[in-house]
Amino acid sequence: MLVVNRFRSADSAVRADLESALAVLGAQTGCEDARLGRNVDDPELWVMVTRWRDVGSYRRALSSYDVKMGAVRTLSLAIEEPSAFEAVEPGLDTDLNTAVPRDLGAR
């Protein structure tokens, strides 16, 4: 799965904060890749992209002590928009996520 977080900031310290958060996320079990980018036309727009083995790995990472202490504050500054995406591999016939209501009463 892919997680794409975008940030808008003119603060010169934002790069260090994003790099620090990225390092903490990248060290988590199940994180397969972690990258930081800056928009070529708008230098105040940043992107953090992480790739995870599965959604469970991502969710466990977010609840870890290290991420709560070292990344959550920075992640909370992300532009509010959906950020988790399932990977779509060319040529693979897999069922993609569908919008289905969840029955919270069933167990």
Biopython code that builds the backbone (N, CA, C, O; Angstrom):
import numpy as np
from Bio.PDB.StructureBuilder import StructureBuilder

atoms = [
    (1, "MET", "N", (0.837, -1.170, 0.000)),
    (1, "MET", "CA", (0.000, 0.000, 0.000)),
    (1, "MET", "C", (0.878, 1.228, 0.000)),
    (1, "MET", "O", (2.031, 1.182, 0.429)),
    (2, "LEU", "N", (0.332, 2.323, -0.481)),
    (2, "LEU", "CA", (1.043, 3.592, -0.560)),
    (2, "LEU", "C", (0.394, 4.609, 0.366)),
    (2, "LEU", "O", (-0.829, 4.646, 0.498)),
    (3, "VAL", "N", (1.208, 5.429, 1.002)),
    (3, "VAL", "CA", (0.694, 6.531, 1.811)),
    (3, "VAL", "C", (1.338, 7.805, 1.277)),
    (3, "VAL", "O", (2.561, 7.924, 1.214)),
    (4, "VAL", "N", (0.488, 8.750, 0.897)),
    (4, "VAL", "CA", (0.945, 10.015, 0.340)),
    (4, "VAL", "C", (0.442, 11.138, 1.242)),
    (4, "VAL", "O", (-0.761, 11.379, 1.336)),
    (5, "ASN", "N", (1.373, 11.819, 1.902)),
    (5, "ASN", "CA", (1.031, 12.961, 2.756)),
    (5, "ASN", "C", (1.640, 14.202, 2.129)),
    (5, "ASN", "O", (2.829, 14.240, 1.814)),
    (6, "ARG", "N", (0.795, 15.226, 1.953)),
    (6, "ARG", "CA", (1.294, 16.494, 1.419)),
    (6, "ARG", "C", (1.294, 17.543, 2.519)),
    (6, "ARG", "O", (0.436, 17.546, 3.401)),
    (7, "PHE", "N", (2.272, 18.426, 2.448)),
    (7, "PHE", "CA", (2.446, 19.461, 3.454)),
    (7, "PHE", "C", (2.669, 20.795, 2.741)),
    (7, "PHE", "O", (3.322, 20.852, 1.699)),
    (8, "ARG", "N", (2.126, 21.853, 3.309)),
    (8, "ARG", "CA", (2.379, 23.197, 2.792)),
    (8, "ARG", "C", (2.999, 24.008, 3.917)),
    (8, "ARG", "O", (2.411, 24.176, 4.985)),
    (9, "SER", "N", (4.211, 24.512, 3.650)),
    (9, "SER", "CA", (4.897, 25.296, 4.676)),
    (9, "SER", "C", (5.972, 26.173, 4.048)),
    (9, "SER", "O", (6.702, 25.750, 3.151)),
    (10, "ALA", "N", (6.048, 27.405, 4.544)),
    (10, "ALA", "CA", (7.121, 28.327, 4.161)),
    (10, "ALA", "C", (8.214, 28.325, 5.218)),
    (10, "ALA", "O", (9.241, 28.983, 5.048)),
    (11, "ASP", "N", (8.006, 27.593, 6.309)),
    (11, "ASP", "CA", (8.965, 27.535, 7.410)),
    (11, "ASP", "C", (10.234, 26.818, 6.944)),
    (11, "ASP", "O", (10.163, 25.715, 6.403)),
    (12, "SER", "N", (11.369, 27.431, 7.151)),
    (12, "SER", "CA", (12.638, 26.847, 6.708)),
    (12, "SER", "C", (12.988, 25.569, 7.470)),
    (12, "SER", "O", (13.808, 24.780, 7.001)),
    (13, "ALA", "N", (12.386, 25.358, 8.626)),
    (13, "ALA", "CA", (12.672, 24.159, 9.432)),
    (13, "ALA", "C", (11.853, 22.946, 8.995)),
    (13, "ALA", "O", (12.061, 21.846, 9.508)),
    (14, "VAL", "N", (10.936, 23.130, 8.063)),
    (14, "VAL", "CA", (10.041, 22.034, 7.697)),
    (14, "VAL", "C", (10.812, 20.837, 7.127)),
    (14, "VAL", "O", (10.449, 19.692, 7.394)),
    (15, "ARG", "N", (11.854, 21.083, 6.359)),
    (15, "ARG", "CA", (12.609, 19.970, 5.774)),
    (15, "ARG", "C", (13.179, 19.062, 6.855)),
    (15, "ARG", "O", (13.066, 17.840, 6.761)),
    (16, "ALA", "N", (13.787, 19.648, 7.876)),
    (16, "ALA", "CA", (14.357, 18.843, 8.962)),
    (16, "ALA", "C", (13.272, 18.059, 9.685)),
    (16, "ALA", "O", (13.478, 16.895, 10.027)),
    (17, "ASP", "N", (12.123, 18.676, 9.921)),
    (17, "ASP", "CA", (11.016, 17.983, 10.588)),
    (17, "ASP", "C", (10.524, 16.816, 9.744)),
    (17, "ASP", "O", (10.291, 15.725, 10.264)),
    (18, "LEU", "N", (10.365, 17.044, 8.437)),
    (18, "LEU", "CA", (9.891, 15.983, 7.547)),
    (18, "LEU", "C", (10.914, 14.861, 7.436)),
    (18, "LEU", "O", (10.546, 13.687, 7.437)),
    (19, "GLU", "N", (12.190, 15.209, 7.340)),
    (19, "GLU", "CA", (13.229, 14.179, 7.267)),
    (19, "GLU", "C", (13.278, 13.338, 8.537)),
    (19, "GLU", "O", (13.482, 12.125, 8.476)),
    (20, "SER", "N", (13.093, 13.973, 9.670)),
    (20, "SER", "CA", (13.087, 13.254, 10.943)),
    (20, "SER", "C", (11.897, 12.293, 11.019)),
    (20, "SER", "O", (12.052, 11.130, 11.393)),
    (21, "ALA", "N", (10.721, 12.785, 10.663)),
    (21, "ALA", "CA", (9.524, 11.929, 10.669)),
    (21, "ALA", "C", (9.671, 10.781, 9.672)),
    (21, "ALA", "O", (9.275, 9.650, 9.954)),
    (22, "LEU", "N", (10.238, 11.076, 8.516)),
    (22, "LEU", "CA", (10.429, 10.055, 7.486)),
    (22, "LEU", "C", (11.366, 8.952, 7.975)),
    (22, "LEU", "O", (11.135, 7.771, 7.716)),
    (23, "ALA", "N", (12.423, 9.346, 8.682)),
    (23, "ALA", "CA", (13.366, 8.357, 9.211)),
    (23, "ALA", "C", (12.690, 7.433, 10.215)),
    (23, "ALA", "O", (12.934, 6.226, 10.216)),
    (24, "VAL", "N", (11.840, 7.996, 11.070)),
    (24, "VAL", "CA", (11.125, 7.184, 12.064)),
    (24, "VAL", "C", (10.172, 6.220, 11.361)),
    (24, "VAL", "O", (10.124, 5.038, 11.703)),
    (25, "LEU", "N", (9.418, 6.711, 10.387)),
    (25, "LEU", "CA", (8.494, 5.845, 9.652)),
    (25, "LEU", "C", (9.252, 4.772, 8.876)),
    (25, "LEU", "O", (8.854, 3.607, 8.867)),
    (26, "GLY", "N", (10.336, 5.164, 8.230)),
    (26, "GLY", "CA", (11.110, 4.221, 7.430)),
    (26, "GLY", "C", (11.738, 3.102, 8.233)),
    (26, "GLY", "O", (12.054, 2.050, 7.678)),
    (27, "ALA", "N", (11.923, 3.301, 9.515)),
    (27, "ALA", "CA", (12.513, 2.280, 10.380)),
    (27, "ALA", "C", (11.490, 1.273, 10.904)),
    (27, "ALA", "O", (11.859, 0.301, 11.563)),
    (28, "GLN", "N", (10.216, 1.497, 10.616)),
    (28, "GLN", "CA", (9.173, 0.629, 11.149)),
    (28, "GLN", "C", (9.067, -0.675, 10.357)),
    (28, "GLN", "O", (9.289, -0.692, 9.147)),
    (29, "THR", "N", (8.730, -1.751, 11.040)),
    (29, "THR", "CA", (8.520, -3.041, 10.398)),
    (29, "THR", "C", (7.408, -2.915, 9.365)),
    (29, "THR", "O", (6.328, -2.403, 9.660)),
    (30, "GLY", "N", (7.678, -3.377, 8.174)),
    (30, "GLY", "CA", (6.682, -3.350, 7.101)),
    (30, "GLY", "C", (6.817, -2.167, 6.171)),
    (30, "GLY", "O", (6.171, -2.132, 5.124)),
    (31, "CYS", "N", (7.643, -1.193, 6.527)),
    (31, "CYS", "CA", (7.871, -0.058, 5.627)),
    (31, "CYS", "C", (8.875, -0.507, 4.573)),
    (31, "CYS", "O", (9.995, -0.896, 4.904)),
    (32, "GLU", "N", (8.479, -0.454, 3.316)),
    (32, "GLU", "CA", (9.331, -0.922, 2.228)),
    (32, "GLU", "C", (10.070, 0.209, 1.530)),
    (32, "GLU", "O", (11.088, -0.023, 0.878)),
    (33, "ASP", "N", (9.567, 1.432, 1.661)),
    (33, "ASP", "CA", (10.217, 2.573, 1.027)),
    (33, "ASP", "C", (9.680, 3.849, 1.661)),
    (33, "ASP", "O", (8.516, 3.907, 2.059)),
    (34, "ALA", "N", (10.520, 4.864, 1.754)),
    (34, "ALA", "CA", (10.104, 6.144, 2.334)),
    (34, "ALA", "C", (10.857, 7.253, 1.614)),
    (34, "ALA", "O", (12.087, 7.257, 1.573)),
    (35, "ARG", "N", (10.103, 8.199, 1.043)),
    (35, "ARG", "CA", (10.725, 9.267, 0.260)),
    (35, "ARG", "C", (10.090, 10.611, 0.566)),
    (35, "ARG", "O", (8.931, 10.698, 0.971)),
    (36, "LEU", "N", (10.873, 11.648, 0.364)),
    (36, "LEU", "CA", (10.424, 13.013, 0.566)),
    (36, "LEU", "C", (10.651, 13.783, -0.722)),
    (36, "LEU", "O", (11.675, 13.609, -1.383)),
    (37, "GLY", "N", (9.692, 14.639, -1.082)),
    (37, "GLY", "CA", (9.847, 15.441, -2.290)),
    (37, "GLY", "C", (9.342, 16.854, -2.072)),
    (37, "GLY", "O", (8.564, 17.132, -1.159)),
    (38, "ARG", "N", (9.813, 17.742, -2.945)),
    (38, "ARG", "CA", (9.391, 19.141, -2.906)),
    (38, "ARG", "C", (8.925, 19.510, -4.304)),
    (38, "ARG", "O", (9.570, 19.161, -5.293)),
    (39, "ASN", "N", (7.815, 20.210, -4.386)),
    (39, "ASN", "CA", (7.234, 20.574, -5.671)),
    (39, "ASN", "C", (8.175, 21.488, -6.450)),
    (39, "ASN", "O", (8.743, 22.425, -5.888)),
    (40, "VAL", "N", (8.336, 21.216, -7.735)),
    (40, "VAL", "CA", (9.275, 21.992, -8.548)),
    (40, "VAL", "C", (8.753, 23.384, -8.881)),
    (40, "VAL", "O", (9.544, 24.276, -9.186)),
    (41, "ASP", "N", (7.441, 23.590, -8.831)),
    (41, "ASP", "CA", (6.865, 24.899, -9.150)),
    (41, "ASP", "C", (6.450, 25.689, -7.914)),
    (41, "ASP", "O", (6.342, 26.914, -7.964)),
    (42, "ASP", "N", (6.219, 24.999, -6.824)),
    (42, "ASP", "CA", (5.742, 25.644, -5.598)),
    (42, "ASP", "C", (6.610, 25.156, -4.439)),
    (42, "ASP", "O", (6.334, 24.097, -3.875)),
    (43, "PRO", "N", (7.650, 25.903, -4.071)),
    (43, "PRO", "CA", (8.595, 25.419, -3.058)),
    (43, "PRO", "C", (8.016, 25.279, -1.654)),
    (43, "PRO", "O", (8.690, 24.764, -0.761)),
    (44, "GLU", "N", (6.785, 25.726, -1.445)),
    (44, "GLU", "CA", (6.149, 25.546, -0.136)),
    (44, "GLU", "C", (5.372, 24.231, -0.046)),
    (44, "GLU", "O", (4.845, 23.895, 1.014)),
    (45, "LEU", "N", (5.300, 23.487, -1.151)),
    (45, "LEU", "CA", (4.536, 22.235, -1.183)),
    (45, "LEU", "C", (5.490, 21.044, -1.153)),
    (45, "LEU", "O", (6.350, 20.893, -2.021)),
    (46, "TRP", "N", (5.318, 20.207, -0.137)),
    (46, "TRP", "CA", (6.150, 19.023, 0.084)),
    (46, "TRP", "C", (5.293, 17.768, 0.019)),
    (46, "TRP", "O", (4.082, 17.824, 0.236)),
    (47, "VAL", "N", (5.921, 16.637, -0.280)),
    (47, "VAL", "CA", (5.224, 15.356, -0.268)),
    (47, "VAL", "C", (6.104, 14.310, 0.429)),
    (47, "VAL", "O", (7.318, 14.255, 0.232)),
    (48, "MET", "N", (5.452, 13.491, 1.243)),
    (48, "MET", "CA", (6.104, 12.359, 1.890)),
    (48, "MET", "C", (5.363, 11.113, 1.393)),
    (48, "MET", "O", (4.150, 10.989, 1.567)),
    (49, "VAL", "N", (6.103, 10.204, 0.779)),
    (49, "VAL", "CA", (5.496, 8.983, 0.236)),
    (49, "VAL", "C", (6.155, 7.789, 0.907)),
    (49, "VAL", "O", (7.376, 7.639, 0.882)),
    (50, "THR", "N", (5.330, 6.944, 1.504)),
    (50, "THR", "CA", (5.835, 5.712, 2.095)),
    (50, "THR", "C", (5.107, 4.543, 1.461)),
    (50, "THR", "O", (3.937, 4.649, 1.095)),
    (51, "ARG", "N", (5.807, 3.432, 1.335)),
    (51, "ARG", "CA", (5.216, 2.209, 0.782)),
    (51, "ARG", "C", (5.311, 1.127, 1.844)),
    (51, "ARG", "O", (6.364, 0.914, 2.445)),
    (52, "TRP", "N", (4.188, 0.445, 2.066)),
    (52, "TRP", "CA", (4.069, -0.529, 3.160)),
    (52, "TRP", "C", (3.710, -1.902, 2.614)),
    (52, "TRP", "O", (3.055, -2.025, 1.579)),
    (53, "ARG", "N", (4.148, -2.922, 3.324)),
    (53, "ARG", "CA", (3.847, -4.306, 2.946)),
    (53, "ARG", "C", (2.349, -4.530, 2.866)),
    (53, "ARG", "O", (1.858, -5.192, 1.952)),
    (54, "ASP", "N", (1.620, -3.970, 3.835)),
    (54, "ASP", "CA", (0.162, -4.102, 3.872)),
    (54, "ASP", "C", (-0.412, -3.055, 4.815)),
    (54, "ASP", "O", (0.332, -2.384, 5.531)),
    (55, "VAL", "N", (-1.712, -2.917, 4.817)),
    (55, "VAL", "CA", (-2.353, -1.895, 5.641)),
    (55, "VAL", "C", (-2.128, -2.148, 7.128)),
    (55, "VAL", "O", (-2.035, -1.201, 7.909)),
    (56, "GLY", "N", (-2.039, -3.397, 7.520)),
    (56, "GLY", "CA", (-1.788, -3.726, 8.926)),
    (56, "GLY", "C", (-0.442, -3.210, 9.395)),
    (56, "GLY", "O", (-0.326, -2.685, 10.502)),
    (57, "SER", "N", (0.573, -3.356, 8.561)),
    (57, "SER", "CA", (1.906, -2.845, 8.907)),
    (57, "SER", "C", (1.866, -1.337, 9.118)),
    (57, "SER", "O", (2.467, -0.819, 10.059)),
    (58, "TYR", "N", (1.162, -0.641, 8.246)),
    (58, "TYR", "CA", (1.046, 0.813, 8.357)),
    (58, "TYR", "C", (0.324, 1.210, 9.645)),
    (58, "TYR", "O", (0.772, 2.098, 10.370)),
    (59, "ARG", "N", (-0.769, 0.557, 9.911)),
    (59, "ARG", "CA", (-1.539, 0.901, 11.120)),
    (59, "ARG", "C", (-0.765, 0.581, 12.398)),
    (59, "ARG", "O", (-0.814, 1.346, 13.361)),
    (60, "ARG", "N", (-0.053, -0.545, 12.407)),
    (60, "ARG", "CA", (0.758, -0.873, 13.578)),
    (60, "ARG", "C", (1.880, 0.155, 13.759)),
    (60, "ARG", "O", (2.210, 0.534, 14.882)),
    (61, "ALA", "N", (2.456, 0.595, 12.650)),
    (61, "ALA", "CA", (3.522, 1.601, 12.736)),
    (61, "ALA", "C", (2.994, 2.895, 13.345)),
    (61, "ALA", "O", (3.659, 3.495, 14.189)),
    (62, "LEU", "N", (1.811, 3.329, 12.929)),
    (62, "LEU", "CA", (1.251, 4.573, 13.462)),
    (62, "LEU", "C", (0.980, 4.486, 14.960)),
    (62, "LEU", "O", (1.004, 5.502, 15.655)),
    (63, "SER", "N", (0.726, 3.294, 15.453)),
    (63, "SER", "CA", (0.433, 3.159, 16.879)),
    (63, "SER", "C", (1.693, 2.870, 17.705)),
    (63, "SER", "O", (1.614, 2.753, 18.928)),
    (64, "SER", "N", (2.841, 2.754, 17.052)),
    (64, "SER", "CA", (4.077, 2.465, 17.792)),
    (64, "SER", "C", (4.532, 3.686, 18.582)),
    (64, "SER", "O", (4.253, 4.826, 18.210)),
    (65, "TYR", "N", (5.224, 3.429, 19.659)),
    (65, "TYR", "CA", (5.736, 4.502, 20.521)),
    (65, "TYR", "C", (6.659, 5.440, 19.751)),
    (65, "TYR", "O", (6.550, 6.661, 19.863)),
    (66, "ASP", "N", (7.578, 4.857, 18.961)),
    (66, "ASP", "CA", (8.545, 5.680, 18.229)),
    (66, "ASP", "C", (7.866, 6.649, 17.275)),
    (66, "ASP", "O", (8.266, 7.809, 17.179)),
    (67, "VAL", "N", (6.838, 6.181, 16.568)),
    (67, "VAL", "CA", (6.133, 7.050, 15.628)),
    (67, "VAL", "C", (5.319, 8.095, 16.378)),
    (67, "VAL", "O", (5.272, 9.258, 15.978)),
    (68, "LYS", "N", (4.683, 7.682, 17.461)),
    (68, "LYS", "CA", (3.912, 8.657, 18.244)),
    (68, "LYS", "C", (4.824, 9.772, 18.758)),
    (68, "LYS", "O", (4.424, 10.936, 18.770)),
    (69, "MET", "N", (6.042, 9.433, 19.183)),
    (69, "MET", "CA", (6.965, 10.429, 19.720)),
    (69, "MET", "C", (7.713, 11.196, 18.626)),
    (69, "MET", "O", (8.012, 12.379, 18.791)),
    (70, "GLY", "N", (8.015, 10.525, 17.513)),
    (70, "GLY", "CA", (8.900, 11.136, 16.532)),
    (70, "GLY", "C", (8.307, 11.565, 15.213)),
    (70, "GLY", "O", (8.996, 12.186, 14.404)),
    (71, "ALA", "N", (7.029, 11.249, 14.968)),
    (71, "ALA", "CA", (6.478, 11.581, 13.651)),
    (71, "ALA", "C", (5.061, 12.130, 13.689)),
    (71, "ALA", "O", (4.678, 12.886, 12.796)),
    (72, "VAL", "N", (4.279, 11.775, 14.687)),
    (72, "VAL", "CA", (2.859, 12.154, 14.687)),
    (72, "VAL", "C", (2.668, 13.668, 14.677)),
    (72, "VAL", "O", (1.771, 14.170, 13.998)),
    (73, "ARG", "N", (3.491, 14.397, 15.414)),
    (73, "ARG", "CA", (3.339, 15.861, 15.425)),
    (73, "ARG", "C", (3.492, 16.419, 14.006)),
    (73, "ARG", "O", (2.699, 17.257, 13.577)),
    (74, "THR", "N", (4.503, 15.956, 13.290)),
    (74, "THR", "CA", (4.720, 16.418, 11.918)),
    (74, "THR", "C", (3.609, 15.922, 10.999)),
    (74, "THR", "O", (3.106, 16.687, 10.176)),
    (75, "LEU", "N", (3.217, 14.655, 11.125)),
    (75, "LEU", "CA", (2.155, 14.125, 10.279)),
    (75, "LEU", "C", (0.839, 14.867, 10.490)),
    (75, "LEU", "O", (0.033, 14.977, 9.566)),
    (76, "SER", "N", (0.618, 15.371, 11.688)),
    (76, "SER", "CA", (-0.631, 16.091, 11.966)),
    (76, "SER", "C", (-0.704, 17.410, 11.206)),
    (76, "SER", "O", (-1.775, 18.013, 11.126)),
    (77, "LEU", "N", (0.407, 17.866, 10.650)),
    (77, "LEU", "CA", (0.432, 19.108, 9.874)),
    (77, "LEU", "C", (0.151, 18.885, 8.390)),
    (77, "LEU", "O", (0.125, 19.836, 7.608)),
    (78, "ALA", "N", (-0.057, 17.631, 8.008)),
    (78, "ALA", "CA", (-0.327, 17.315, 6.596)),
    (78, "ALA", "C", (-1.638, 17.947, 6.146)),
    (78, "ALA", "O", (-2.551, 18.168, 6.942)),
    (79, "ILE", "N", (-1.703, 18.230, 4.851)),
    (79, "ILE", "CA", (-2.945, 18.709, 4.251)),
    (79, "ILE", "C", (-3.999, 17.637, 4.479)),
    (79, "ILE", "O", (-3.755, 16.456, 4.235)),
    (80, "GLU", "N", (-5.168, 18.049, 4.944)),
    (80, "GLU", "CA", (-6.208, 17.078, 5.256)),
    (80, "GLU", "C", (-6.872, 16.578, 3.976)),
    (80, "GLU", "O", (-7.654, 17.284, 3.339)),
    (81, "GLU", "N", (-6.538, 15.355, 3.624)),
    (81, "GLU", "CA", (-7.079, 14.681, 2.444)),
    (81, "GLU", "C", (-6.782, 13.194, 2.591)),
    (81, "GLU", "O", (-5.898, 12.814, 3.358)),
    (82, "PRO", "N", (-7.508, 12.349, 1.867)),
    (82, "PRO", "CA", (-7.209, 10.916, 1.949)),
    (82, "PRO", "C", (-5.745, 10.674, 1.582)),
    (82, "PRO", "O", (-5.225, 11.268, 0.638)),
    (83, "SER", "N", (-5.089, 9.792, 2.342)),
    (83, "SER", "CA", (-3.657, 9.613, 2.117)),
    (83, "SER", "C", (-3.231, 8.165, 1.881)),
    (83, "SER", "O", (-2.111, 7.933, 1.425)),
    (84, "ALA", "N", (-4.080, 7.192, 2.173)),
    (84, "ALA", "CA", (-3.712, 5.782, 2.018)),
    (84, "ALA", "C", (-4.307, 5.236, 0.725)),
    (84, "ALA", "O", (-5.500, 5.391, 0.463)),
    (85, "PHE", "N", (-3.461, 4.597, -0.079)),
    (85, "PHE", "CA", (-3.863, 4.080, -1.382)),
    (85, "PHE", "C", (-3.418, 2.629, -1.524)),
    (85, "PHE", "O", (-2.342, 2.250, -1.061)),
    (86, "GLU", "N", (-4.246, 1.834, -2.161)),
    (86, "GLU", "CA", (-3.799, 0.481, -2.457)),
    (86, "GLU", "C", (-2.992, 0.525, -3.743)),
    (86, "GLU", "O", (-3.312, 1.273, -4.666)),
    (87, "ALA", "N", (-1.959, -0.272, -3.791)),
    (87, "ALA", "CA", (-1.108, -0.320, -4.981)),
    (87, "ALA", "C", (-1.826, -1.081, -6.085)),
    (87, "ALA", "O", (-2.435, -2.122, -5.838)),
    (88, "VAL", "N", (-1.753, -0.569, -7.278)),
    (88, "VAL", "CA", (-2.340, -1.218, -8.450)),
    (88, "VAL", "C", (-1.181, -1.605, -9.355)),
    (88, "VAL", "O", (-0.497, -0.749, -9.917)),
    (89, "GLU", "N", (-0.975, -2.899, -9.485)),
    (89, "GLU", "CA", (0.146, -3.402, -10.274)),
    (89, "GLU", "C", (-0.321, -3.680, -11.703)),
    (89, "GLU", "O", (-1.325, -4.365, -11.897)),
    (90, "PRO", "N", (0.387, -3.162, -12.701)),
    (90, "PRO", "CA", (-0.002, -3.400, -14.093)),
    (90, "PRO", "C", (-0.060, -4.885, -14.417)),
    (90, "PRO", "O", (0.845, -5.647, -14.077)),
    (91, "GLY", "N", (-1.132, -5.278, -15.074)),
    (91, "GLY", "CA", (-1.261, -6.649, -15.546)),
    (91, "GLY", "C", (-1.735, -7.663, -14.525)),
    (91, "GLY", "O", (-2.076, -8.784, -14.902)),
    (92, "LEU", "N", (-1.771, -7.313, -13.240)),
    (92, "LEU", "CA", (-2.235, -8.261, -12.233)),
    (92, "LEU", "C", (-3.742, -8.144, -12.084)),
    (92, "LEU", "O", (-4.277, -7.046, -11.929)),
    (93, "ASP", "N", (-4.412, -9.267, -12.130)),
    (93, "ASP", "CA", (-5.864, -9.287, -12.003)),
    (93, "ASP", "C", (-6.222, -9.485, -10.532)),
    (93, "ASP", "O", (-6.472, -10.603, -10.082)),
    (94, "THR", "N", (-6.241, -8.380, -9.796)),
    (94, "THR", "CA", (-6.573, -8.462, -8.381)),
    (94, "THR", "C", (-7.810, -7.629, -8.103)),
    (94, "THR", "O", (-8.093, -6.655, -8.800)),
    (95, "ASP", "N", (-8.530, -8.025, -7.087)),
    (95, "ASP", "CA", (-9.698, -7.256, -6.680)),
    (95, "ASP", "C", (-9.227, -5.989, -5.987)),
    (95, "ASP", "O", (-8.425, -6.037, -5.054)),
    (96, "LEU", "N", (-9.732, -4.866, -6.449)),
    (96, "LEU", "CA", (-9.384, -3.609, -5.831)),
    (96, "LEU", "C", (-10.403, -3.280, -4.757)),
    (96, "LEU", "O", (-11.517, -3.803, -4.755)),
    (97, "ASN", "N", (-10.012, -2.419, -3.860)),
    (97, "ASN", "CA", (-10.887, -1.973, -2.781)),
    (97, "ASN", "C", (-12.182, -1.422, -3.366)),
    (97, "ASN", "O", (-12.156, -0.663, -4.335)),
    (98, "THR", "N", (-13.294, -1.797, -2.788)),
    (98, "THR", "CA", (-14.584, -1.279, -3.233)),
    (98, "THR", "C", (-15.290, -0.626, -2.055)),
    (98, "THR", "O", (-15.096, -1.005, -0.900)),
    (99, "ALA", "N", (-16.103, 0.353, -2.372)),
    (99, "ALA", "CA", (-16.848, 1.057, -1.321)),
    (99, "ALA", "C", (-18.008, 0.178, -0.880)),
    (99, "ALA", "O", (-19.039, 0.113, -1.550)),
    (100, "VAL", "N", (-17.836, -0.491, 0.239)),
    (100, "VAL", "CA", (-18.858, -1.382, 0.785)),
    (100, "VAL", "C", (-19.083, -0.992, 2.240)),
    (100, "VAL", "O", (-18.128, -0.902, 3.010)),
    (101, "PRO", "N", (-20.337, -0.760, 2.624)),
    (101, "PRO", "CA", (-20.573, -0.423, 4.031)),
    (101, "PRO", "C", (-20.128, -1.574, 4.933)),
    (101, "PRO", "O", (-20.304, -2.745, 4.595)),
    (102, "ARG", "N", (-19.568, -1.238, 6.049)),
    (102, "ARG", "CA", (-19.103, -2.261, 6.986)),
    (102, "ARG", "C", (-20.171, -2.509, 8.034)),
    (102, "ARG", "O", (-20.753, -1.574, 8.583)),
    (103, "ASP", "N", (-20.415, -3.756, 8.298)),
    (103, "ASP", "CA", (-21.380, -4.130, 9.332)),
    (103, "ASP", "C", (-20.631, -4.195, 10.650)),
    (103, "ASP", "O", (-19.991, -5.198, 10.965)),
    (104, "LEU", "N", (-20.716, -3.123, 11.414)),
    (104, "LEU", "CA", (-19.973, -3.059, 12.671)),
    (104, "LEU", "C", (-20.560, -3.960, 13.748)),
    (104, "LEU", "O", (-19.897, -4.243, 14.746)),
    (105, "GLY", "N", (-21.788, -4.412, 13.561)),
    (105, "GLY", "CA", (-22.407, -5.273, 14.561)),
    (105, "GLY", "C", (-22.021, -6.732, 14.404)),
    (105, "GLY", "O", (-22.116, -7.498, 15.363)),
    (106, "ALA", "N", (-21.584, -7.134, 13.211)),
    (106, "ALA", "CA", (-21.231, -8.540, 12.965)),
    (106, "ALA", "C", (-19.842, -8.836, 13.514)),
    (106, "ALA", "O", (-18.934, -8.013, 13.399)),
    (107, "ARG", "N", (-19.684, -9.995, 14.101)),
    (107, "ARG", "CA", (-18.358, -10.409, 14.615)),
    (107, "ARG", "C", (-18.123, -11.837, 14.312)),
    (107, "ARG", "O", (-17.072, -12.377, 14.658)),
]
sb = StructureBuilder()
sb.init_structure("model")
sb.init_model(0)
sb.init_chain("A")
sb.init_seg("    ")
for serial, (resi, resn, name, xyz) in enumerate(atoms, 1):
    if name == "N":
        sb.init_residue(resn, " ", resi, " ")
    sb.init_atom(name, np.array(xyz, "f"), 0.0, 1.0, " ", f" {name:<3s}", serial, name[0])
structure = sb.get_structure()
